């Protein structure tokens, strides 16, 4: 271990001792019960717009994935949590959100064979330091005692910001962006893959991933996300993505 890593790890340990990560609500930041596996205080748990139905169900024939398993409807509360995880350097929150994802999977009749994560391009990984989808997939799979295959999917081509792009534009931008690592193709044959991401707005990213997974031999792909919008049809009708 280099001296820089030593001091960074020591600093994190010192901060954790003074400000323990598990006593603050991952949404509002207020002190909460440290035994709460979700990391949410009672008030935020009550206010979160829990939504367990597939928001894309009326036009699933347009996608390569077979179902969507969301935890909440994407909005201000979900955005606050995801901003902390993705942009606030609070990677520890993946354990809490992973718990909620695992509980969502347990509502289904059939368990997937393995977990995979929507990958990040190496340029984004270098900037952020981690891929939040990978952390979520690993945490959820661990709780369910199911296999998670890190590196199963690769993002082989960087894409620009898609924040203001509609579903059709996103699909065009994502074309040929993902690939299945050759070393893992054999384990996909006939399997049901649980593809994990933090949020789904238009479904375009998950669709691109599901297409390459099925081309490599997966029989079924279900998308597991913390937050999901009401679907890209509504987004395109309004002329801009939902927040």
Steps between C-alpha positions, in 0.01 A plus 500: 500500500636843406516792741218681320267202536604461864410860586174487303392179676608638837302819437190303408533289812533811717192661342299181545590495868376857548209484254387135475349436161213283619330745738392762245205468265627452143225730376462796738817464710321500835607256768318170462495154655840341427321164482302617196626282214359741243682797655177702493338686785132425562391830343685447173397134483139615520540778241696305238269424204531122509403359162538131426328476160681505167458856361572379145247217503273646231777501236740228609511365146737787417767380743736204517463465878204295620390684814585794726516470878511853653501596866376859476371749249786729405457849641648740754549244779655234278714766329639616832602146593654427161687832493664406828597160369610607151637850541552547872760231548273319746562152364402343834138580413509216247464256791174664607357532150617146426290380791193666348578347161531155656164541672348604165628183332345291777157623393533304176404139451816402316856579602760590233797274437759774531549874541679738265544877507463767235867588441672837492763600247852509640512880459206539739644244740823698518305814584257355757715219634223241494192390309194536721310233304774248577487581870121460501508172309764355730314607815162366383643170378688449827182542703312255280792255494497504121802531269611840374734500202715811506623600155240296314403809301746757370441848368732507203410842367453821697177695445435865563247634747151368429324709763293702253467231231176318424472123471568481127809722525632300793464174309701645214770627736526163674531288188802266520592642842476174699648152467503176696848402613606191303616317813147500645295403194480135605326577830220694326355214297130462582527712815273766648713809564407769750644819352552767767512877459428793730217660300307444178350792311455404135622141532744554213818407690348182641363411157846529343647280775220243476550467125865401533422268794240313296724493195760330723254233613292636789142368491346784701606839635319682780593856590533576872521871590457716805309775317298490179322779320155456353659394174641662188161538328406766753847652471473541123146637514619776732798570275761457774612230744334477837701608800 
